[in-house]
Amino acid sequence: MHSVYDFVISASHSKCSVVTLQNQFDIIVSEDKLNELFETAYLHGVFPLIYLKLKLLNIDNDILETFKKENRYIAQVNMRRTSELLEVVELFKKNNIDYMAIKGPVLSQLIHGDISQRQYSDLDILIKPESVFNAGKLLTEHNYKTDEDINFLKNKILLTIGKDFYFRNIQSNNILELHWRLFSNVDMHVSEINLFSDNFQSVEVSQKTVKTLSTENLLIYLSLHGSKHYWERLAWVVDIDRLISQNSIDWDSVEKIISDMKNEKMFYLGLLVSVRLFNTSLPYSILCKTQSYETLIPVVDDIIHQLYSNNIAIEENIEKAWIDKIIAMGKVKDTKLHIIHHYFVTLFQLRAGDIYVINLPYFLSPLYYVIRIFRIFFKLQK
């Protein structure tokens, strides 16, 4: 497996030499691990990057054609999803709903210069909390449906502890996530970031201008998101590396924001993983700060081990992965008190799933804690 994963990491790195890739690929062929290469590249969301590097190598045409066919399919799906995103953005603009598109085709365009070079399974749009119901209602009037009652978007508790709401396009079957926050975890203190300030950027996507997070806020979001999910996908590390290497970043601003959010360790964990895998270039002061968190070193070692083990949360092991990540993120905490607080909050803090059981009026909202206890009990019994 290491030969396969070594190649996937190298091919994901923009600066890897062709000679190195050729040698690694020859080992994969000799060990007959092409199926593992195909699956690993796809699961880690870097298939288009792998295909680009394979075209540079001296490989069998039949093998290249197999990868080319899948890459063409990914590109076609990305184009359709991009078109859908632009339609929704235009719909929101016409109805005076402020938005920011995050991840998906916008991020692919920003870091790769091409909407087809990054795999994404859904579309994500950030809306102000006070506009989220109107935005959701607008979507239901334009070919989108949701498994939950749209009136949940008026539930004050959901808007306080939740972060997004799922819609599915009736015609395309694509999923669109309407976000009003970037994280649901209260430890993130996301209110410290004024997401809808003038600090945003516009990206040209298929000749249309789309708003997204500023580079600094985007870096923070990507790093915290990856750490929250224990960096189980290589594509998330690629995002960090490419964003840093291709942009001028106001690191003073970044440091102030993460300090206000009180999540320095989770942020620097993402930088450390990127440096470890791709030798990402950081300002000296930032590199020193990342390395000052000595307790993160064994965590990074474990993440690298998990990546090499292809320990990705797929449908078959989603419940086990949920418990594993609770334990894994406890390793990032400094003291036993912080670890206890982490487990307590993770287990007993209200989640969106608790709210979706029943849409209670606000004065009955304490009953959600009873629902939470029952849901945790049944989840742990599985």
N, C-alpha and C positions, 0 to 999 in steps of 0.2 A: 504494500500500500504506500510505503514511503516514496518509492520511485514515482508513482502516479501523483501523489500530492506535492512532491518537490517540483514536478513539472507544472502543475496547476499554479503553484505559488510563483514560480519563475515566469511563466507566461502571463500572469496577471500583472507583473511588474513591468512598467513601461521601459525600463532601462536594461532589461536582461539581454545578453548577447545571443545572437543566432547560434553560435557555436555551442554554447551551454545548452540551449534548448534542443539542438539536434542530438547532442549526446544523451540528454535525459530521455528524449523521445525514443531513441534507438533502444534504450534499456526497457522502456515500456513495451515496445514491439517484441523484443526478445523474450520478455516475460509474459507476453500475450495478455496484457491488461487493458486493452483498448476499450472494452465495455466499462471497466471501472473508471477510466479517464472520462468517457462520455458522461457517465452518471455523476461523477464527482464534480465536473465542471458545471453541469446543469444545476445540481442541488445547491452549489455554492454561489449561484447567480453570476458566474463569470464565463458562461459558454461563448458569448460573442467575442470576448477578449482572447479566449483560447483558440477559437477558429481563426482570428486574425493572425495569430502567431503560427498556427499550423500551415497557413498558406505560404509562409516564408521558408518552410522546411522542405527537405527532399523526402516526401512520403508518397506512399502508394495512392494512385488516383481514386481507387475504390474507397479507401479509407477517408480521403479528403471529401469525396462526394457525400458520404454518410454524414459527416459533420456539416457540410455545406447545406444539406437539405434541412437539418434542424435549425441551423442559423437563419436560413431564409424564413422558416416558419416563425421564429422569434421576432424577426424584423417586421414581418407582416402584422403580427399581433400588436407589436409596439406602435406601428403606424395607425392601426385602428383605434387603439386606446388614446393615442395622442390626439387624433381627430375628435374623439369624444370629449377629452379634457377641454379642448379649445371651444367646443360647443357649449359646455357647461360654464366656462369662464365668460363667454359672450352673453349667456343667459343671465348670469349674475350682474354683469356690467349694466345690461339694459334695465335691470330692476334695482339698481343702486345698492347692491349688496357688496360690501368690501370683502376681499378674499386674498389669500396667498396660496398658490399651488406649491406643494412640497413633495419631495422625492420624485419617483416616477420619471416621466419624460423630461421634466424641467431639470432635474438633477443630472440625468444622462446627457442632456445638451450642455449643461454647465461644465461638467468635468471631462466629458469625452468629445464634445462638439458634434454629437450625433445621437439622435433619439433611439437608435437601434443597438447601441453598444452596451446597454445595461438592461438586465432582466428586471421586470416589475410585474407583479400579479394583479395590482389594483391601482386606483387613482386616489390621491389624497388632496383634499382642499381644506384650508384653515379659514374659519369664519369667526367673526366676533360673537361671543356668547349671546348677546342681546338680539342677534340677527339669525341665530341658528334655526329657530322654528320656521321663520319665513323662508329661509333658504331650503330647508327640508320640504316644506309644503310646495315650494316651487318645483322641486325635483319630482315629487309625486304627480305633479300636473304635466310632466314632460318625460313620460316613459320610464320612470323609476318607481320601484316598490321597495318596501322594507318589511322584514319579518315582525317588527315591533310596531306598536301603535305610535303614529307620528306625534301624538299628544305627550309622549314621554319627553319630548324636547321642550316641554314647558315645566317639567318636574325640577324644582329648585335643587333638590338633593343630587339628582343625576348631573345637572350642570355644574355642581360644586365638586363632586368626586369623580365623575366620568370625564372622558376626553373626546369620544367620537361616536358616530352613529352610522351604521352600515346601510347602503342602498344598493340595489341591483337593477341594472338596466334591462327592461323587459325584452328589448330587441337584441341587444348585443350580449347579454348575460354578464357584462363586466360589472365588477364591484367598485363602488365609489364610497370612500370613507369621508364623511363630513366631520372635521375636527373643530372643536372650539378651544382646546388646549393641546399642548404637545405631549404631556404626560399626565397620568392619573395619580401617580404616587405623590402623596403630600410631602415626602422628603425632598422632592425636586424643587419646591418653592418656585414654580414656573411663573408666578405672578410678578416675580422680580424682573422679568423680561417684558418690556413694552413691545409686544409683537407687532402691533399696528401703529408704531410710530413712523416717522419719516425714514427710519433706518431699514429700508428694504432695497431690493434690486430688481431690475426687469431683465428678463431673458427672452431672446428671440427664438421662438419654437415654431418651425414650419411657417416662417414669415409672419408670425403673430407675436405680439408682445405680451408676456405673462409675468405677473408679479410673484416673487418668492422671497424667502427670508434673506436678510443680509448675509454676506459671507461669514461674518463672525457668529451670528445667531445660528446659521446653518451648521457650522463646525461644532458648536456646542451641542446642538440637537443631535447630530449624527453620532457624536462621541458618547453622549449620555444614553442614546437609544441603543447603540451597540453594547455598551457596558451593561445596561439593564437586561439585555438578552444574552449576556456572557459571550459575545462575539462568536456566535455559532456559525456564521456565514462569512466566507472570505470576502464577498462583494462589499460588505460593510467596511472592511479594512481598506479595500481599494478606494472606496468613496473618500475616506479620510485622507489617504495618501495623495490622491489626485487633487482634491480640493486645496490642500496645503501647498502642493508643489506648483499649482497653476494660478494662485491668487496671492495678492498682497494683503496680508491679514493684520489688523490692528490688535496686536497681542495684549496691549495694555487694557483695551476695552474688553477683550475676552476674559482676562484675569479678573477684572472687576465684576463682571457678570457672574462668573462661576463662584466667586467669593460670596456674592450676595445670595446666590442659590444654595450655598453651603454644600456643594457637591464637587469639590475639587478633586477628590480621589477618583471618583467615577469618570470624570473628564480626563484626567491624566492617565488613567488606565487605558483609555482608547488611544491616546498618543503613544504610549509605551508599546502597545500591541503593533501599531503601525510602524514604529521605529524598528521593532524586533523583526518583523516580516519583510518590510520593504526599505529599511534604512531611511525612512522619511527624514528629510532635512528640517530641523527646527532651529530657531534662534537659540544661542547658547544659554541664555537665561532661562528659557522655557525647558530646554533639555535638562539643565541642572535641577530644575524644580521637579520634573517628572521622576528623575532618578533619586530625589531626596525621599520619596515615599518608598522606603525599603520593604515595607510589608506588601507592596504591590508586585514585587519581583516573583515570588512563588505563585501569585495569582496569574501573572502573565505566562509563567511556565505551564500552569494547568490549562490555560486557554489554548496555548499552542498544542498541547497534548490532545485536548478535546477536538481541535481542528483536524489534526492528523488522524484522529479516530473516526472522523466523519460523524461526530455525535450531533446530528441535526434533529431538531424537534419536528418529526413528521407525524402524520395522523396516527400511526400505529403506537407511538410511544409518548403521546402528548401529555398524558397524566403523569408519567414518570418524569418527564422533562420539567414539568411544573414544580415538582418537589425538588428535583436536582438543582434548579436555578435558585430556589429559595436558599438552599444550603450554600450554593456557590457564591451568591452575592454577600452572604454573611462573612466570607473571607476578606472582603474589602473593608470591613469595619475595623476601627482602631482598638476598641476596648470591649471587654465582656458586656458592659452596660449597653454599648452601641449595638452589639450583636443581639442581645436580648430584645432591645427596642426594634431592631430590624425584623426579627421573627414575629414579634407581637403585632407590629404594624402590618406586615405582609399577610398574616393570617386573619386578623380581626378588623382591619380597616375595611369600610364598605367598598364594594365594587359595583360596577355597572350591572353585572349579572344579578346582584341582589335586588336592585331597583326594578329590573325587568320582570321580576316575579309578579309584581302588582304595582299599579300606579297609585300610590297612596297620596292623599292630601298632605300638605306640609305639616299640619298639627299632629298627624299620626306617624311622622317620619321616624321617631325612635324605634318603631316596630321593625325597621329594616335591620337593626342589629340582631334581633331575634332570628330573622330570616338568614342573616349572615352565618350565625352559629350553626343552624341546621344545614346550610349548604356546605360549610366546611366539614361537618361531621360526615355527610354522605360522600363528599369527594374523597376523604381519607379512607373510606371503607372500600373504595374501588381497588 
